[in-house]
Amino acid sequence: MNINDLPAEMLIEIFTYLPERDFLRNARHVCQIWNLISKSPILRQNVDISKYMDSYAYPLKYFSAIQLFIRKLVMHSTYIQTFEKHHQDVKFENLKSLHITSKVQCTWWPNSIFNNFFSMFPNVQIIKITPEFYRDAENCLYALSQFSIIELDFGYYGSDSYISGNLQLHYRIIQFVQVQRSLKILKLRASDYFAEDTVAQILEKCPTMTSLNISGTYVSAESFKISTNALALTEFYIKSENEFKDDDLKALTKRAPCLKTLHIEGCRSITERGFLHIAFNCSHLKRLFIGKLDSNCVTDVGSDIITKIAKACPHLEILSAIGCSKLEDDCIMDLASSCGSLRGINLNGCTNITDVSFFALADHCPLLNVCEVRDSAISLKCAMYLIQHCKGLTKLNMSNCNNIEDKNDSELENMLEAQTQNSQPRTNSSVNSELDTASNSRMHCFHSHLKDLDLSESMHVTRTLVTKLTRILPDLISLKLSVSADIESDKEWFQEIFENCVCLSEFKLSTTTIQRQDYLKL
């Protein structure tokens, strides 16, 4: 059978796995059918040319044939000049999203290069770009001011920073925001200091903004207190270790009562007084990120604060409290009972959390999808209880959890026995028996949907335990271990793991990666 005998939809699906360079250099030259498929509107909606190649790797003639199909383009910055030379010949009329990878250096090019380049994308709405020097950043923002942008991810880490240049750039950012009536999402990535009125004016001049992300910059403590107008923000992310303090959090939460996502990880100057304002002002909150797993960052949040936030924010779906070592079981129990829609929890570094918390999560949060509990006191019995009762759980991180051991693995044995019975050939009588059992709600619920399991640095995990776990969890696609093993003498054990988990292409064994193709029996 020839591959071209496959139905067209199957060929297109296969071609979706090809990188863009293979379309250009190889696939489209094989035959007429492949040439037609390579220009299929379905395949050409998202084009990625982010890898640097020679300047002739992506001929504009090729793009002229697919320009109307492309909705999203990811490209390396070195192609800006190549594209700009042909800005009058090619127009990506339907392109909405443009992502320029790597830093853009156009300082020695004509000032019009950004205008010409962006003119090729007349209807672009989403931009991600990182100019290298402040003059490039200015010219880029000036060119983008002509468009109606919905989302801008703008980075600037230039080594040519100086006071007058930075002030001029900040002024250009404010100008850009002021003319953008449809701007919803703004991400600013920079290494310089943002004056207090810069952030304040951004917030004031763009009332439609719903998401603000400020990372890598130093933000003045007064930025959120200069103005008092209400904000439409539903998402706020800031990375400011010392400058963002209690009063700033208070001002933000009061001005943005509709916040649904609050990301203040690493803001070490916030105390319990500041965290209380989350409970007072953010009743719609769905995602909260606090703390930081860093010996130099002590997060001053106790169990009573998490309890108050949980009771005030019943719609909470994600809580990340990394390194909040003061937290204890009582607040996680309150969280579980108050926030039944919880889908993700990260308690890495919360060393006082025990099985009591995870039994409560399993009983009250059936939608839990991600659970990260590094350094906790969770036991194997509790972990299996959590896996069984949270049917949507796909990721479980139990690294450095030394209560995970197989001394008392009766729960595992019961699950393995049930699995063995379920895998036996079924007769009419056995089917009838199963139906009777199901009708009486006594059928054993077996869960095998966990995709990602991390047991690295959990020193009591043995090879026997890993073998049992992989039999119970056959859908794993990611597995991390720190089990002692020998690459040569333990080949059979590696083979058994891969046979148990058919979707597992590799797994981590301390610092070594074990590949399926090296050990699986053919």
Kinemage of the C-alpha trace (Angstrom):
@kinemage 1
@onewidth
@group {chain A} dominant
@subgroup {mainchain}
@vectorlist {calphas} color= white
{ca met a 1} P 0.000 0.000 0.000
{ca asn a 2} L 1.297 3.446 -0.945
{ca ile a 3} L 1.041 6.259 1.579
{ca asn a 4} L -0.790 8.343 -1.003
{ca asp a 5} L -3.595 5.753 -0.952
{ca leu a 6} L -4.567 6.973 2.518
{ca pro a 7} L -7.603 9.273 2.784
{ca ala a 8} L -6.754 12.961 2.442
{ca glu a 9} L -7.719 13.750 6.042
{ca met a 10} L -5.266 11.124 7.312
{ca leu a 11} L -2.447 12.485 5.160
{ca ile a 12} L -3.147 15.992 6.440
{ca glu a 13} L -3.078 14.740 10.020
{ca ile a 14} L 0.311 13.079 9.409
{ca phe a 15} L 1.653 16.261 7.841
{ca thr a 16} L 0.730 18.308 10.928
{ca tyr a 17} L 3.753 16.753 12.665
{ca leu a 18} L 6.205 18.065 10.081
{ca pro a 19} L 8.257 21.188 10.928
{ca glu a 20} L 7.979 24.058 8.471
{ca arg a 21} L 11.453 23.522 6.985
{ca asp a 22} L 10.451 20.008 5.872
{ca phe a 23} L 7.473 21.422 3.999
{ca leu a 24} L 9.721 23.847 2.162
{ca arg a 25} L 12.818 21.782 1.505
{ca asn a 26} L 11.462 18.272 1.165
{ca ala a 27} L 7.780 17.374 1.335
{ca arg a 28} L 6.396 19.782 -1.239
{ca his a 29} L 8.954 18.572 -3.830
{ca val a 30} L 8.131 14.837 -3.509
{ca cys a 31} L 5.066 14.705 -5.697
{ca gln a 32} L 2.102 16.753 -6.836
{ca ile a 33} L -0.167 15.420 -4.082
{ca trp a 34} L 2.303 16.364 -1.355
{ca asn a 35} L 2.817 19.766 -2.942
{ca leu a 36} L -0.928 20.392 -2.789
{ca ile a 37} L -1.152 19.132 0.798
{ca ser a 38} L 1.743 21.352 1.872
{ca lys a 39} L -0.364 24.353 0.782
{ca ser a 40} L -3.530 23.114 2.447
{ca pro a 41} L -5.359 25.896 4.334
{ca ile a 42} L -5.763 23.512 7.283
{ca leu a 43} L -1.995 23.023 7.636
{ca arg a 44} L -1.000 26.594 6.901
{ca gln a 45} L -3.030 28.355 9.590
{ca asn a 46} L -0.176 28.195 12.119
{ca val a 47} L 3.296 28.602 10.613
{ca asp a 48} L 6.475 28.337 12.676
{ca ile a 49} L 9.784 29.541 11.217
{ca ser a 50} L 11.393 30.309 14.571
{ca lys a 51} L 14.546 28.302 13.858
{ca tyr a 52} L 17.318 30.281 12.244
{ca met a 53} L 18.277 29.130 8.751
{ca asp a 54} L 19.911 30.765 5.750
{ca ser a 55} L 18.190 33.793 4.285
{ca tyr a 56} L 16.911 31.799 1.307
{ca ala a 57} L 15.306 29.051 3.387
{ca tyr a 58} L 11.842 30.604 3.237
{ca pro a 59} L 11.271 32.153 -0.197
{ca leu a 60} L 8.623 34.858 -0.317
{ca lys a 61} L 7.199 33.083 -3.378
{ca tyr a 62} L 6.193 30.231 -1.095
{ca phe a 63} L 4.483 32.592 1.343
{ca ser a 64} L 2.697 34.387 -1.471
{ca ala a 65} L 0.886 31.096 -2.171
{ca ile a 66} L -0.279 30.610 1.420
{ca gln a 67} L -0.443 34.204 2.724
{ca leu a 68} L -4.237 34.226 2.978
{ca phe a 69} L -4.328 31.016 5.004
{ca ile a 70} L -1.967 31.989 7.824
{ca arg a 71} L -3.617 33.008 11.104
{ca lys a 72} L -0.569 32.772 13.370
{ca leu a 73} L 3.091 33.246 12.437
{ca val a 74} L 6.078 32.506 14.687
{ca met a 75} L 9.299 33.720 13.107
{ca his a 76} L 12.962 34.294 13.971
{ca ser a 77} L 13.929 37.956 14.190
{ca thr a 78} L 16.588 37.549 11.488
{ca tyr a 79} L 13.848 37.248 8.864
{ca ile a 80} L 12.446 40.715 9.551
{ca gln a 81} L 14.789 42.348 7.051
{ca thr a 82} L 14.130 39.655 4.411
{ca phe a 83} L 10.368 40.103 4.762
{ca glu a 84} L 10.594 43.898 4.892
{ca lys a 85} L 12.254 44.064 1.462
{ca his a 86} L 9.123 42.515 -0.060
{ca his a 87} L 6.517 44.339 2.019
{ca gln a 88} L 4.727 45.565 -1.110
{ca asp a 89} L 4.476 42.096 -2.641
{ca val a 90} L 3.092 39.988 0.221
{ca lys a 91} L 0.199 40.826 2.549
{ca phe a 92} L -0.936 38.476 5.289
{ca glu a 93} L -4.498 39.776 5.328
{ca asn a 94} L -5.921 37.152 7.690
{ca leu a 95} L -3.033 36.936 10.129
{ca lys a 96} L -4.075 37.765 13.711
{ca ser a 97} L -1.082 36.669 15.806
{ca leu a 98} L 2.626 37.457 15.245
{ca his a 99} L 5.396 36.185 17.527
{ca ile a 100} L 8.980 37.317 16.886
{ca thr a 101} L 11.420 34.993 18.638
{ca ser a 102} L 14.872 36.124 19.800
{ca lys a 103} L 15.856 39.748 20.333
{ca val a 104} L 15.271 42.173 17.484
{ca gln a 105} L 18.270 44.311 16.469
{ca cys a 106} L 17.403 46.974 13.890
{ca thr a 107} L 19.348 49.961 15.214
{ca trp a 108} L 21.533 50.270 12.112
{ca trp a 109} L 18.639 49.791 9.723
{ca pro a 110} L 16.409 52.611 8.423
{ca asn a 111} L 13.771 53.863 10.881
{ca ser a 112} L 11.075 52.842 8.434
{ca ile a 113} L 11.859 49.129 8.679
{ca phe a 114} L 9.272 48.483 11.410
{ca asn a 115} L 6.609 50.431 9.513
{ca asn a 116} L 7.274 48.471 6.331
{ca phe a 117} L 7.474 45.131 8.122
{ca phe a 118} L 4.274 45.500 10.128
{ca ser a 119} L 2.436 46.797 7.052
{ca met a 120} L 2.575 43.216 5.780
{ca phe a 121} L 0.160 42.261 8.584
{ca pro a 122} L -2.648 44.831 8.312
{ca asn a 123} L -5.059 43.008 10.637
{ca val a 124} L -2.660 41.746 13.297
{ca gln a 125} L -4.112 41.823 16.821
{ca ile a 126} L -1.643 39.847 18.946
{ca ile a 127} L 2.068 40.738 19.055
{ca lys a 128} L 5.039 39.337 20.960
{ca ile a 129} L 8.362 41.064 20.347
{ca thr a 130} L 11.583 41.877 22.224
{ca pro a 131} L 13.687 44.735 20.790
{ca glu a 132} L 17.353 44.720 21.798
{ca phe a 133} L 17.992 48.483 22.127
{ca tyr a 134} L 15.828 51.288 23.391
{ca arg a 135} L 15.716 53.020 19.975
{ca asp a 136} L 14.445 49.797 18.402
{ca ala a 137} L 11.830 49.587 21.150
{ca glu a 138} L 10.710 53.166 20.475
{ca asn a 139} L 10.451 52.634 16.720
{ca cys a 140} L 8.606 49.358 17.214
{ca leu a 141} L 5.983 50.918 19.509
{ca tyr a 142} L 5.572 53.866 17.153
{ca ala a 143} L 4.907 51.514 14.217
{ca leu a 144} L 2.479 49.375 16.228
{ca ser a 145} L 0.478 52.466 17.249
{ca gln a 146} L -1.119 52.391 13.803
{ca phe a 147} L -2.793 49.057 14.522
{ca ser a 148} L -5.654 47.990 16.762
{ca ile a 149} L -3.863 45.631 19.133
{ca ile a 150} L -5.725 43.356 21.532
{ca glu a 151} L -2.700 41.685 23.156
{ca leu a 152} L 0.885 42.965 23.375
{ca asp a 153} L 3.785 41.053 24.921
{ca phe a 154} L 6.657 43.553 24.857
{ca gly a 155} L 10.147 42.862 26.190
{ca tyr a 156} L 13.110 45.156 26.570
{ca tyr a 157} L 16.381 44.110 28.214
{ca gly a 158} L 18.712 46.476 26.377
{ca ser a 159} L 22.269 47.010 27.543
{ca asp a 160} L 22.088 50.634 26.379
{ca ser a 161} L 19.822 51.686 29.251
{ca tyr a 162} L 20.226 55.199 30.579
{ca ile a 163} L 17.867 57.581 32.328
{ca ser a 164} L 16.833 59.820 29.412
{ca gly a 165} L 16.442 56.817 27.105
{ca asn a 166} L 14.293 54.934 29.604
{ca leu a 167} L 12.082 57.955 30.244
{ca gln a 168} L 11.601 58.411 26.505
{ca leu a 169} L 10.680 54.724 26.143
{ca his a 170} L 8.228 54.922 29.052
{ca tyr a 171} L 6.634 57.943 27.382
{ca arg a 172} L 6.330 55.950 24.161
{ca ile a 173} L 4.666 53.061 26.027
{ca ile a 174} L 2.128 55.454 27.536
{ca gln a 175} L 1.471 56.976 24.108
{ca phe a 176} L 0.944 53.536 22.619
{ca val a 177} L -1.491 52.490 25.335
{ca gln a 178} L -3.413 55.749 25.048
{ca val a 179} L -4.344 55.164 21.394
{ca gln a 180} L -5.206 51.485 21.848
{ca arg a 181} L -8.941 51.394 22.456
{ca ser a 182} L -9.174 47.596 22.196
{ca leu a 183} L -6.110 46.598 24.249
{ca lys a 184} L -7.061 43.815 26.661
{ca ile a 185} L -3.792 42.114 27.574
{ca leu a 186} L -0.468 43.872 28.226
{ca lys a 187} L 2.748 42.081 29.194
{ca leu a 188} L 5.806 44.192 29.924
{ca arg a 189} L 9.126 42.411 30.328
{ca ala a 190} L 12.044 44.704 31.120
{ca ser a 191} L 15.109 45.058 33.311
{ca asp a 192} L 14.855 48.750 34.150
{ca tyr a 193} L 12.953 50.769 36.741
{ca phe a 194} L 9.390 51.812 36.008
{ca ala a 195} L 8.587 55.248 37.397
{ca glu a 196} L 5.489 55.340 39.557
{ca asp a 197} L 3.535 57.470 37.087
{ca thr a 198} L 4.361 55.119 34.182
{ca val a 199} L 2.323 52.198 35.538
{ca ala a 200} L -0.298 54.579 36.937
{ca gln a 201} L -0.834 56.217 33.542
{ca ile a 202} L -0.946 52.861 31.766
{ca leu a 203} L -3.766 51.801 34.072
{ca glu a 204} L -5.561 55.141 33.764
{ca lys a 205} L -5.291 55.576 29.993
{ca cys a 206} L -6.367 52.040 29.109
{ca pro a 207} L -9.668 51.378 30.914
{ca thr a 208} L -10.403 48.346 28.705
{ca met a 209} L -7.352 46.396 29.919
{ca thr a 210} L -8.283 43.117 31.612
{ca ser a 211} L -4.815 41.570 32.050
{ca leu a 212} L -1.573 43.249 33.179
{ca asn a 213} L 1.685 41.334 33.495
{ca ile a 214} L 4.786 43.156 34.744
{ca ser a 215} L 7.874 40.985 35.109
{ca gly a 216} L 11.577 41.609 35.450
{ca thr a 217} L 11.070 45.314 36.179
{ca tyr a 218} L 11.338 47.378 39.321
{ca val a 219} L 7.941 48.875 40.020
{ca ser a 220} L 7.555 51.883 42.308
{ca ala a 221} L 5.617 51.359 45.521
{ca glu a 222} L 3.259 54.231 44.685
{ca ser a 223} L 2.228 52.955 41.243
{ca phe a 224} L -1.162 51.647 42.337
{ca lys a 225} L -2.027 54.392 44.807
{ca ile a 226} L -1.650 57.507 42.639
{ca ser a 227} L -5.080 57.045 41.083
{ca thr a 228} L -8.279 55.621 42.551
{ca asn a 229} L -10.360 54.914 39.439
{ca ala a 230} L -11.874 51.435 39.153
{ca leu a 231} L -9.993 48.949 36.983
{ca ala a 232} L -11.376 46.303 34.647
{ca leu a 233} L -8.479 43.977 35.479
{ca thr a 234} L -9.334 40.305 35.865
{ca glu a 235} L -5.703 39.087 35.715
{ca phe a 236} L -2.681 40.630 37.411
{ca tyr a 237} L 0.883 39.319 37.469
{ca ile a 238} L 3.833 41.078 39.044
{ca lys a 239} L 7.377 40.019 39.814
{ca ser a 240} L 8.730 42.577 42.247
{ca glu a 241} L 10.578 41.172 45.250
{ca asn a 242} L 10.778 44.234 47.476
{ca glu a 243} L 8.796 47.089 45.932
{ca phe a 244} L 5.275 45.598 45.929
{ca lys a 245} L 4.040 45.809 49.522
{ca asp a 246} L 0.913 45.539 51.679
{ca asp a 247} L -0.528 48.954 50.791
{ca asp a 248} L 0.026 48.309 47.081
{ca leu a 249} L -1.871 45.025 47.273
{ca lys a 250} L -4.613 46.784 49.205
{ca ala a 251} L -4.893 49.537 46.581
{ca leu a 252} L -4.861 47.023 43.709
{ca thr a 253} L -7.535 44.734 45.150
{ca lys a 254} L -9.779 47.683 45.985
{ca arg a 255} L -9.495 49.132 42.485
{ca ala a 256} L -9.906 45.760 40.733
{ca pro a 257} L -12.778 43.972 42.509
{ca cys a 258} L -13.276 41.577 39.581
{ca leu a 259} L -9.821 39.987 39.805
{ca lys a 260} L -9.892 36.296 38.897
{ca thr a 261} L -6.145 35.663 38.666
{ca leu a 262} L -3.617 37.133 41.098
{ca his a 263} L 0.036 36.148 40.683
{ca ile a 264} L 2.294 37.675 43.359
{ca glu a 265} L 4.857 34.906 43.802
{ca gly a 266} L 8.147 36.171 45.173
{ca cys a 267} L 6.774 39.452 46.554
{ca arg a 268} L 8.576 39.006 49.832
{ca ser a 269} L 7.513 42.375 51.289
{ca ile a 270} L 3.869 41.335 51.577
{ca thr a 271} L 2.847 40.354 55.126
{ca glu a 272} L -0.295 38.829 56.582
{ca arg a 273} L -1.851 42.303 56.735
{ca gly a 274} L -1.539 42.534 52.976
{ca phe a 275} L -2.816 39.033 52.252
{ca leu a 276} L -5.976 39.792 54.245
{ca his a 277} L -7.035 42.278 51.575
{ca ile a 278} L -7.355 39.375 49.118
{ca ala a 279} L -10.074 37.946 51.363
{ca phe a 280} L -11.676 41.367 51.828
{ca asn a 281} L -11.794 42.450 48.173
{ca cys a 282} L -11.452 39.463 45.795
{ca ser a 283} L -14.603 37.375 46.097
{ca his a 284} L -14.425 36.389 42.388
{ca leu a 285} L -10.851 35.063 42.599
{ca lys a 286} L -10.201 31.767 40.779
{ca arg a 287} L -6.398 31.520 40.626
{ca leu a 288} L -3.998 32.612 43.379
{ca phe a 289} L -0.201 32.295 43.260
{ca ile a 290} L 1.793 33.240 46.360
{ca gly a 291} L 5.036 32.174 48.020
{ca lys a 292} L 8.279 31.061 46.435
{ca leu a 293} L 10.492 28.018 46.983
{ca asp a 294} L 13.611 30.009 47.803
{ca ser a 295} L 15.624 30.026 51.008
{ca asn a 296} L 15.957 33.802 50.695
{ca cys a 297} L 12.220 34.373 50.329
{ca val a 298} L 10.113 33.795 53.439
{ca thr a 299} L 6.398 34.147 52.766
{ca asp a 300} L 4.617 35.501 55.809
{ca val a 301} L 1.324 33.677 55.419
{ca gly a 302} L -0.199 31.378 58.021
{ca ser a 303} L -3.040 28.891 58.081
{ca asp a 304} L -5.613 31.423 59.273
{ca ile a 305} L -4.962 33.621 56.193
{ca ile a 306} L -5.529 30.725 53.765
{ca thr a 307} L -8.691 29.797 55.680
{ca lys a 308} L -10.061 33.340 55.355
{ca ile a 309} L -9.189 33.491 51.650
{ca ala a 310} L -10.799 30.089 51.026
{ca lys a 311} L -14.037 31.095 52.739
{ca ala a 312} L -14.138 34.470 51.006
{ca cys a 313} L -13.259 33.063 47.559
{ca pro a 314} L -15.452 29.964 47.076
{ca his a 315} L -14.792 29.917 43.312
{ca leu a 316} L -11.056 29.311 43.756
{ca glu a 317} L -9.784 26.769 41.213
{ca ile a 318} L -5.984 27.024 41.548
{ca leu a 319} L -3.900 27.712 44.650
{ca ser a 320} L -0.113 27.828 44.533
{ca ala a 321} L 1.481 28.404 47.939
{ca ile a 322} L 5.055 27.325 47.242
{ca gly a 323} L 7.317 27.397 50.264
{ca cys a 324} L 4.644 28.599 52.704
{ca ser a 325} L 6.091 26.509 55.525
{ca lys a 326} L 3.694 27.880 58.157
{ca leu a 327} L 0.672 26.219 56.554
{ca glu a 328} L -0.866 23.271 58.416
{ca asp a 329} L -3.609 20.739 57.804
{ca asp a 330} L -6.456 22.815 59.226
{ca cys a 331} L -6.301 25.443 56.464
{ca ile a 332} L -6.140 22.856 53.657
{ca met a 333} L -9.171 21.114 55.152
{ca asp a 334} L -11.015 24.453 55.153
{ca leu a 335} L -9.858 25.062 51.581
{ca ala a 336} L -11.158 21.685 50.435
{ca ser a 337} L -14.562 22.109 52.094
{ca ser a 338} L -15.005 25.720 50.886
{ca cys a 339} L -13.634 25.411 47.339
{ca gly a 340} L -15.150 22.292 45.812
{ca ser a 341} L -14.176 23.403 42.291
{ca leu a 342} L -10.448 23.291 43.060
{ca arg a 343} L -8.548 21.962 40.027
{ca gly a 344} L -4.920 22.595 40.913
{ca ile a 345} L -2.928 22.910 44.127
{ca asn a 346} L 0.801 23.453 44.627
{ca leu a 347} L 2.036 22.905 48.174
{ca asn a 348} L 5.688 22.304 47.327
{ca gly a 349} L 7.815 23.089 50.350
{ca cys a 350} L 4.866 23.081 52.791
{ca thr a 351} L 6.523 20.618 55.159
{ca asn a 352} L 3.766 20.566 57.800
{ca ile a 353} L 1.111 19.193 55.444
{ca thr a 354} L 0.173 15.564 56.182
{ca asp a 355} L -2.264 12.904 54.955
{ca val a 356} L -5.182 14.655 56.657
{ca ser a 357} L -5.059 17.425 54.051
{ca phe a 358} L -4.954 15.105 51.075
{ca phe a 359} L -7.802 12.912 52.318
{ca ala a 360} L -9.863 16.119 52.576
{ca leu a 361} L -8.903 17.159 49.033
{ca ala a 362} L -9.822 13.720 47.702
{ca asp a 363} L -13.213 13.779 49.463
{ca his a 364} L -14.239 17.345 48.597
{ca cys a 365} L -12.419 18.243 45.354
{ca pro a 366} L -13.285 15.609 42.710
{ca leu a 367} L -12.220 17.943 39.867
{ca leu a 368} L -8.611 18.140 41.059
{ca asn a 369} L -6.333 17.918 38.014
{ca val a 370} L -2.865 18.847 39.311
{ca cys a 371} L -1.428 18.178 42.767
{ca glu a 372} L 2.146 19.122 43.664
{ca val a 373} L 3.238 18.240 47.202
{ca arg a 374} L 7.037 18.136 47.162
{ca asp a 375} L 8.609 17.805 50.646
{ca ser a 376} L 5.279 16.908 52.283
{ca ala a 377} L 4.481 14.009 54.627
{ca ile a 378} L 2.033 12.310 52.238
{ca ser a 379} L 1.961 8.525 52.477
{ca leu a 380} L 1.511 5.911 49.760
{ca lys a 381} L -1.927 4.954 51.064
{ca cys a 382} L -3.095 8.553 50.934
{ca ala a 383} L -1.620 9.067 47.449
{ca met a 384} L -3.539 6.086 46.087
{ca tyr a 385} L -6.712 7.324 47.773
{ca leu a 386} L -6.229 10.700 46.075
{ca ile a 387} L -5.633 9.069 42.684
{ca gln a 388} L -8.710 6.870 42.989
{ca his a 389} L -11.117 9.586 44.095
{ca cys a 390} L -9.971 12.428 41.824
{ca lys a 391} L -10.838 10.977 38.428
{ca gly a 392} L -9.431 13.946 36.534
{ca leu a 393} L -6.025 13.906 38.229
{ca thr a 394} L -3.318 13.940 35.546
{ca lys a 395} L -0.257 15.251 37.415
{ca leu a 396} L 1.045 14.256 40.854
{ca asn a 397} L 4.386 15.520 42.171
{ca met a 398} L 5.565 13.642 45.278
{ca ser a 399} L 9.278 14.354 44.975
{ca asn a 400} L 11.277 14.254 48.199
{ca cys a 401} L 8.332 12.708 50.076
{ca asn a 402} L 9.978 10.127 52.289
{ca asn a 403} L 6.729 8.602 53.549
{ca ile a 404} L 6.210 7.059 50.106
{ca glu a 405} L 7.305 3.476 50.696
{ca asp a 406} L 6.020 -0.044 50.114
{ca lys a 407} L 6.064 -1.358 53.676
{ca asn a 408} L 2.299 -1.229 53.785
{ca asp a 409} L 1.092 -1.513 50.204
{ca ser a 410} L -2.097 -3.503 50.737
{ca glu a 411} L -4.008 -0.871 48.752
{ca leu a 412} L -1.736 -1.482 45.785
{ca glu a 413} L -2.215 -5.224 46.048
{ca asn a 414} L -6.005 -4.806 46.091
{ca met a 415} L -5.873 -2.597 43.003
{ca leu a 416} L -3.609 -5.031 41.183
{ca glu a 417} L -5.927 -7.904 42.042
{ca ala a 418} L -8.919 -5.950 40.751
{ca gln a 419} L -6.988 -5.141 37.569
{ca thr a 420} L -6.138 -8.804 37.047
{ca gln a 421} L -9.785 -9.784 37.434
{ca asn a 422} L -10.890 -7.069 34.995
{ca ser a 423} L -8.385 -8.279 32.392
{ca gln a 424} L -9.640 -11.912 32.436
{ca pro a 425} L -11.778 -13.149 29.488
{ca arg a 426} L -15.406 -12.275 30.067
{ca thr a 427} L -18.253 -14.761 29.766
{ca asn a 428} L -21.965 -14.076 29.761
{ca ser a 429} L -22.171 -14.967 33.420
{ca ser a 430} L -19.281 -12.652 34.323
{ca val a 431} L -20.873 -9.777 32.396
{ca asn a 432} L -24.178 -10.324 34.183
{ca ser a 433} L -22.317 -10.434 37.474
{ca glu a 434} L -20.583 -7.138 36.685
{ca leu a 435} L -23.883 -5.502 35.789
{ca asp a 436} L -25.425 -6.710 39.048
{ca thr a 437} L -22.456 -5.383 40.949
{ca ala a 438} L -22.626 -2.027 39.168
{ca ser a 439} L -26.324 -1.716 39.850
{ca asn a 440} L -25.606 -2.169 43.538
{ca ser a 441} L -22.857 0.539 43.323
{ca arg a 442} L -20.259 -1.847 44.653
{ca met a 443} L -18.058 -2.091 41.539
{ca his a 444} L -14.429 -1.339 42.261
{ca cys a 445} L -13.525 2.032 40.689
{ca phe a 446} L -10.178 1.716 39.019
{ca his a 447} L -8.336 4.838 37.950
{ca ser a 448} L -5.600 4.879 35.329
{ca his a 449} L -5.658 8.400 33.925
{ca leu a 450} L -2.624 9.819 35.701
{ca lys a 451} L -0.182 11.132 33.066
{ca asp a 452} L 2.659 12.692 35.073
{ca leu a 453} L 4.189 11.149 38.212
{ca asp a 454} L 7.235 12.589 39.983
{ca leu a 455} L 8.867 10.437 42.684
{ca ser a 456} L 12.372 11.885 42.361
{ca glu a 457} L 14.343 12.207 45.599
{ca ser a 458} L 11.756 10.115 47.462
{ca met a 459} L 14.401 7.859 48.872
{ca his a 460} L 12.187 4.989 50.111
{ca val a 461} L 10.734 4.243 46.700
{ca thr a 462} L 11.932 0.829 45.484
{ca arg a 463} L 11.928 -0.881 42.129
{ca thr a 464} L 9.192 -3.232 43.312
{ca leu a 465} L 6.985 -0.284 44.207
{ca val a 466} L 7.647 1.401 40.858
{ca thr a 467} L 6.727 -1.797 39.010
{ca lys a 468} L 3.410 -2.021 40.863
{ca leu a 469} L 2.640 1.637 40.285
{ca thr a 470} L 3.285 1.412 36.542
{ca arg a 471} L 0.956 -1.580 36.317
{ca ile a 472} L -1.769 0.386 38.085
{ca leu a 473} L -1.095 3.597 36.135
{ca pro a 474} L -0.566 2.447 32.527
{ca asp a 475} L -1.348 5.861 30.985
{ca leu a 476} L 1.783 7.569 32.310
{ca ile a 477} L 3.664 9.698 29.787
{ca ser a 478} L 6.086 11.273 32.286
{ca leu a 479} L 7.866 9.484 35.133
{ca lys a 480} L 10.703 10.730 37.351
{ca leu a 481} L 12.552 8.480 39.805
{ca ser a 482} L 15.641 8.391 41.991
{ca val a 483} L 15.769 4.618 42.344
{ca ser a 484} L 19.159 2.945 42.413
{ca ala a 485} L 19.591 0.951 39.212
{ca asp a 486} L 22.264 -0.184 36.818
{ca ile a 487} L 21.936 0.638 33.142
{ca glu a 488} L 23.231 -2.745 32.030
{ca ser a 489} L 22.023 -5.229 34.657
{ca asp a 490} L 18.497 -3.794 35.068
{ca lys a 491} L 17.439 -3.961 31.435
{ca glu a 492} L 14.578 -6.342 32.204
{ca trp a 493} L 13.177 -3.943 34.769
{ca phe a 494} L 13.314 -1.069 32.293
{ca gln a 495} L 11.563 -3.238 29.719
{ca glu a 496} L 8.826 -4.098 32.201
{ca ile a 497} L 8.173 -0.414 32.945
{ca phe a 498} L 7.829 0.391 29.248
{ca glu a 499} L 5.581 -2.629 28.708
{ca asn a 500} L 3.334 -1.504 31.579
{ca cys a 501} L 3.136 2.083 30.297
{ca val a 502} L 2.659 1.929 26.548
{ca cys a 503} L 2.624 5.733 26.139
{ca leu a 504} L 5.860 6.271 28.056
{ca ser a 505} L 8.643 7.123 25.596
{ca glu a 506} L 11.231 7.807 28.303
{ca phe a 507} L 11.585 8.294 32.043
{ca lys a 508} L 14.039 10.029 34.334
{ca leu a 509} L 16.229 7.970 36.632
{ca ser a 510} L 18.129 10.508 38.761
{ca thr a 511} L 20.271 12.313 36.174
{ca thr a 512} L 19.863 9.644 33.480
{ca thr a 513} L 17.145 9.459 30.848
{ca ile a 514} L 15.985 5.934 29.993
{ca gln a 515} L 14.709 5.718 26.407
{ca arg a 516} L 12.042 3.259 25.287
{ca gln a 517} L 13.774 2.345 22.026
{ca asp a 518} L 16.911 1.271 23.897
{ca tyr a 519} L 15.266 -1.287 26.154
{ca leu a 520} L 11.868 -2.364 24.951
{ca lys a 521} L 11.720 -5.890 23.557
{ca leu a 522} L 11.007 -5.930 19.860
